[in-house]
């Protein structure tokens, strides 16, 4: 496993982050494919064995049971100070208001069974709360020792820039990471958000790095439970299948060239683009093993250009 730092935070993370949206009680009605506590622990334990120390969840994943399952598995398998736990706030009453942030962090810490969070991420931009209120509330959590560092997710470049300016101008804690929607089939953030992140030394930890599997298999559609029931993935990717499947085909060609899997080529593309730690939402151990093999694949500038060449502009997905 390789490691990197989250911006200027001093926090060292594995270059793969295990996404925990697939963990949680399926009766929560969020997703039909989530793993129960025992199966979730099995995946988390395997991730730890591979050297993955970075875990990402959210207060609303499976009605909080994702946080519960993650916290339980961590307590049973590794010392707390050996892992980096990230969770999110926004899709809750009050969104990013001061009252909501102060309430939601307590729930997150309780469910995870820890007295501090390594990385607290705002899940979306809040149009209804003043930026100053949000940034001040987040800074208060850092000063209180409940949170070590702050991150953001899925917003427009100008919104992220304004939040960072607010932190700078008021002596508040800035964001050190950006969890945005980014993969070979969706590159809209290359226009504004990613250059801003690079300017500010903000680490990229993109979600959906494999485009919900569309760049990880020869067939665009699959027969898995998730593929059949994931309406969000359908809305993100299937309307542009006619053009994007040709990009996936080129990833397949490079996989043959390098004797690698398509997912390894896609992850190597992320690393070539300067991504710090893509988020892997694995429900099987073999997918984590496969991801780790991406470090053995080194794409040339020509390879990256070959993947990028067929891209056409897409509608914005994620920032809204």
LOKEKOL-313112 format. One line per field, with one value per residue (C-alpha): residue in one letter; z, x, y. Coordinates in nm, 2 decimals, padded with zeros to 4 digits. Layout:
N
resn c(A:...) $
zz c(Z:...) $
xx c(X:...) $
yy c(Y:...) $
//
This chain:
320
resn c(X:X:X:X:X:X:X:X:X:X:X:X:X:X:X:X:X:X:X:X:X:X:X:X:X:X:X:X:X:X:X:X:X:X:X:X:X:X:X:X:X:X:X:X:X:X:X:X:X:X:X:X:X:X:X:X:X:X:X:X:X:X:X:X:X:X:X:X:X:X:X:X:X:X:X:X:X:X:X:X:X:X:X:X:X:X:X:X:X:X:X:X:X:X:X:X:X:X:X:X:X:X:X:X:X:X:X:X:X:X:X:X:X:X:X:X:X:X:X:X:X:X:X:X:X:X:X:X:X:X:X:X:X:X:X:X:X:X:X:X:X:X:X:X:X:X:X:X:X:X:X:X:X:X:X:X:X:X:X:X:X:X:X:X:X:X:X:X:X:X:X:X:X:X:X:X:X:X:X:X:X:X:X:X:X:X:X:X:X:X:X:X:X:X:X:X:X:X:X:X:X:X:X:X:X:X:X:X:X:X:X:X:X:X:X:X:X:X:X:X:X:X:X:X:X:X:X:X:X:X:X:X:X:X:X:X:X:X:X:X:X:X:X:X:X:X:X:X:X:X:X:X:X:X:X:X:X:X:X:X:X:X:X:X:X:X:X:X:X:X:X:X:X:X:X:X:X:X:X:X:X:X:X:X:X:X:X:X:X:X:X:X:X:X:X:X:X:X:X:X:X:X:X:X:X:X:X:X:X:X:X:X:X:X:X:X:X:X:X:X) $
zz c(00.00:-00.07:00.15:00.12:00.32:00.32:00.21:00.49:00.77:00.87:00.84:00.66:00.46:00.24:-00.13:-00.13:00.09:00.18:00.11:00.37:00.19:00.12:00.49:00.70:00.77:00.44:00.63:00.65:00.29:00.16:-00.05:-00.11:-00.15:00.19:00.40:00.75:01.05:01.02:00.64:00.68:00.94:00.71:00.43:00.68:00.83:00.48:00.40:00.71:00.61:00.28:00.46:00.40:00.70:00.55:00.59:00.47:00.59:00.65:00.92:00.68:00.53:00.60:00.88:01.07:01.08:00.84:01.11:01.37:01.17:01.09:01.45:01.58:01.33:01.40:01.78:01.73:01.49:01.52:01.75:01.70:01.64:01.35:01.13:00.97:01.01:00.79:00.81:00.66:00.75:00.54:00.45:00.79:00.96:00.93:00.68:00.77:01.03:01.35:01.54:01.29:01.28:01.66:01.69:01.41:01.52:01.85:01.68:01.45:01.73:01.94:01.65:01.56:01.93:01.93:02.09:01.78:01.41:01.18:00.89:00.89:00.55:00.44:00.21:-00.01:-00.03:00.19:00.00:00.31:00.57:00.57:00.49:00.79:01.02:00.87:00.88:01.23:01.36:01.19:01.33:01.67:01.64:01.55:01.84:02.08:01.97:01.83:01.47:01.34:00.99:00.75:00.40:00.15:-00.12:-00.45:-00.50:-00.76:-00.77:-00.68:-00.37:-00.25:-00.32:-00.12:00.18:00.17:00.15:00.45:00.65:00.55:00.61:00.95:01.09:01.07:00.98:00.60:00.41:00.33:00.11:-00.17:-00.22:-00.57:-00.85:-01.08:-01.31:-01.68:-01.78:-01.57:-01.58:-01.54:-01.23:-01.44:-01.55:-01.21:-00.89:-00.94:-01.04:-00.73:-00.52:-00.67:-00.61:-00.24:-00.19:-00.12:-00.16:-00.41:-00.27:-00.55:-00.51:-00.79:-00.93:-01.15:-01.26:-01.08:-01.26:-01.61:-01.66:-01.47:-01.70:-02.06:-02.05:-01.97:-01.77:-01.50:-01.33:-00.97:-00.71:-00.71:-01.08:-01.10:-00.81:-00.81:-00.95:-00.87:-01.09:-01.37:-01.36:-01.36:-01.64:-01.85:-02.04:-02.19:-02.26:-02.64:-02.62:-02.29:-02.36:-02.62:-02.34:-02.14:-02.44:-02.46:-02.09:-02.19:-02.46:-02.22:-01.98:-02.24:-02.33:-01.97:-01.86:-01.60:-01.52:-01.64:-01.28:-01.23:-01.55:-01.42:-01.08:-01.25:-01.45:-01.13:-00.99:-01.32:-01.27:-00.93:-00.72:-00.36:-00.26:-00.47:-00.27:-00.32:-00.23:-00.22:-00.11:-00.19:-00.08:-00.43:-00.54:-00.28:-00.39:-00.74:-00.65:-00.47:-00.79:-00.96:-00.81:-01.05:-01.35:-01.48:-01.76:-02.00:-02.09:-02.42:-02.25:-02.04:-02.35:-02.53:-02.26:-02.24:-02.62:-02.66:-02.37:-02.44:-02.19:-01.95:-01.75:-01.39:-01.16:-00.79:-00.72:-00.71) $
xx c(00.00:00.11:00.04:00.00:-00.09:-00.43:-00.33:-00.13:-00.31:-00.03:-00.27:-00.12:-00.37:-00.36:-00.40:-00.72:-01.01:-01.27:-01.61:-01.86:-02.19:-02.22:-02.23:-02.54:-02.88:-03.07:-03.39:-03.30:-03.43:-03.14:-02.98:-03.08:-02.72:-02.57:-02.38:-02.48:-02.24:-02.05:-02.00:-01.90:-01.64:-01.50:-01.44:-01.30:-01.07:-00.94:-00.89:-00.68:-00.48:-00.39:-00.27:-00.58:-00.62:-00.87:-01.24:-01.52:-01.89:-02.17:-02.43:-02.71:-02.57:-02.83:-02.98:-02.66:-02.59:-02.30:-02.12:-02.22:-02.09:-01.76:-01.70:-01.77:-01.53:-01.25:-01.28:-01.25:-00.96:-00.72:-00.61:-00.81:-00.50:-00.39:-00.69:-00.83:-01.21:-01.41:-01.78:-02.01:-02.28:-02.55:-02.85:-03.00:-03.23:-03.07:-02.81:-02.50:-02.64:-02.44:-02.71:-02.72:-02.34:-02.31:-02.60:-02.48:-02.12:-02.24:-02.45:-02.16:-01.91:-02.16:-02.23:-01.86:-01.78:-01.50:-01.44:-01.29:-01.32:-01.01:-01.19:-01.53:-01.67:-01.95:-02.15:-02.29:-02.30:-02.58:-02.76:-02.97:-02.70:-02.44:-02.10:-01.96:-02.19:-02.09:-01.72:-01.73:-01.92:-01.67:-01.38:-01.53:-01.53:-01.16:-01.07:-01.27:-01.07:-01.38:-01.24:-00.88:-00.94:-01.21:-01.31:-01.57:-01.76:-01.94:-01.99:-01.92:-01.57:-01.68:-01.87:-01.56:-01.34:-01.57:-01.58:-01.20:-01.17:-01.41:-01.18:-00.87:-01.01:-01.15:-00.87:-01.08:-00.99:-00.98:-01.07:-00.78:-00.97:-01.23:-01.45:-01.59:-01.75:-01.47:-01.38:-01.29:-01.66:-01.72:-01.46:-01.65:-01.46:-01.14:-01.28:-01.28:-01.30:-00.99:-00.76:-00.88:-00.80:-00.45:-00.39:-00.49:-00.31:-00.64:-00.62:-00.86:-01.05:-01.31:-01.62:-01.75:-01.39:-01.51:-01.83:-02.04:-01.86:-01.90:-01.52:-01.45:-01.61:-01.65:-02.03:-02.19:-02.47:-02.43:-02.66:-02.56:-02.81:-02.65:-02.66:-03.02:-03.14:-02.90:-03.12:-02.86:-02.60:-02.85:-02.92:-02.55:-02.42:-02.68:-02.81:-02.46:-02.39:-02.38:-02.07:-01.91:-01.91:-01.63:-01.42:-01.47:-01.37:-01.04:-00.98:-01.04:-00.78:-00.52:-00.61:-00.51:-00.20:-00.08:-00.21:-00.42:-00.79:-01.01:-01.05:-00.67:-00.64:-00.91:-00.74:-00.40:-00.57:-00.67:-00.32:-00.19:-00.43:-00.30:-00.57:-00.47:-00.70:-01.00:-01.29:-01.35:-01.69:-01.61:-01.85:-01.61:-01.25:-01.13:-01.22:-00.99:-00.71:-00.77:-00.75:-00.42:-00.28:-00.33:00.00:00.18:00.03:00.19:00.01:00.20:00.09:-00.01:-00.23:-00.41:-00.46:-00.60:-00.86:-00.94:-00.97:-01.33:-01.48:-01.76:-01.91:-02.17:-02.45:-02.34:-02.40:-02.32:-02.28:-02.65) $
yy c(00.00:00.35:00.65:01.03:01.33:01.50:01.85:02.02:01.84:01.61:01.32:01.02:00.81:00.51:00.59:00.40:00.49:00.23:00.37:00.25:00.33:-00.04:-00.12:-00.10:-00.25:-00.30:-00.25:00.12:00.13:00.33:00.06:-00.30:-00.43:-00.32:-00.58:-00.67:-00.62:-00.94:-00.91:-00.55:-00.64:-00.90:-00.64:-00.39:-00.64:-00.74:-00.37:-00.33:-00.64:-00.47:-00.16:00.06:00.29:00.54:00.48:00.71:00.70:00.95:01.02:00.93:00.61:00.34:00.56:00.57:00.19:00.23:00.44:00.18:-00.11:00.07:00.17:-00.18:-00.33:-00.08:-00.14:-00.51:-00.52:-00.22:00.05:00.38:00.58:00.36:00.45:00.77:00.79:01.03:01.10:01.36:01.61:01.78:01.55:01.61:01.86:02.20:02.09:02.29:02.53:02.56:02.38:02.09:02.06:02.05:01.80:01.57:01.54:01.41:01.14:01.04:01.01:00.80:00.57:00.53:00.48:00.73:01.07:01.23:01.22:01.25:01.41:01.58:01.64:01.87:01.65:01.93:02.31:02.46:02.74:02.82:02.88:03.16:03.03:03.22:03.02:02.69:02.75:02.89:02.59:02.35:02.54:02.51:02.13:02.14:02.37:02.14:01.84:01.66:01.68:01.68:01.81:01.93:01.82:01.91:01.72:01.78:02.15:02.41:02.56:02.91:02.77:02.58:02.88:03.11:02.87:02.85:03.24:03.26:03.03:03.23:03.57:03.49:03.27:02.96:02.60:02.54:02.23:01.98:01.74:01.74:01.43:01.51:01.32:01.23:00.94:00.88:00.92:01.24:01.51:01.83:01.93:01.96:02.30:02.48:02.28:02.06:02.35:02.54:02.23:02.21:02.58:02.54:02.20:02.03:01.65:01.48:01.18:01.13:00.91:00.68:00.64:00.35:00.52:00.26:-00.02:00.12:00.14:-00.18:-00.44:-00.52:-00.50:-00.17:-00.33:-00.61:-00.85:-00.77:-00.65:-00.31:-00.27:-00.37:-00.14:00.16:00.43:00.70:00.53:00.49:00.86:00.95:00.73:00.56:00.86:00.91:00.54:00.59:00.81:00.69:00.32:00.40:00.55:00.23:00.03:00.21:00.13:-00.23:-00.21:-00.07:-00.34:-00.60:-00.40:-00.40:-00.74:-00.57:-00.54:-00.25:-00.13:-00.12:00.09:00.32:00.36:00.42:00.69:00.86:00.84:00.98:01.27:01.35:01.20:01.13:00.85:00.73:00.59:00.22:00.09:-00.29:-00.56:-00.84:-00.89:-00.96:-00.61:-00.46:-00.70:-00.59:-00.22:-00.27:-00.42:-00.08:00.04:-00.20:-00.02:00.30:00.47:00.70:01.04:00.89:00.63:00.90:01.11:00.80:00.76:01.13:01.19:01.08:01.27:01.51:01.76:01.63:01.78:01.86:01.57:01.59:01.96:02.03) $
//
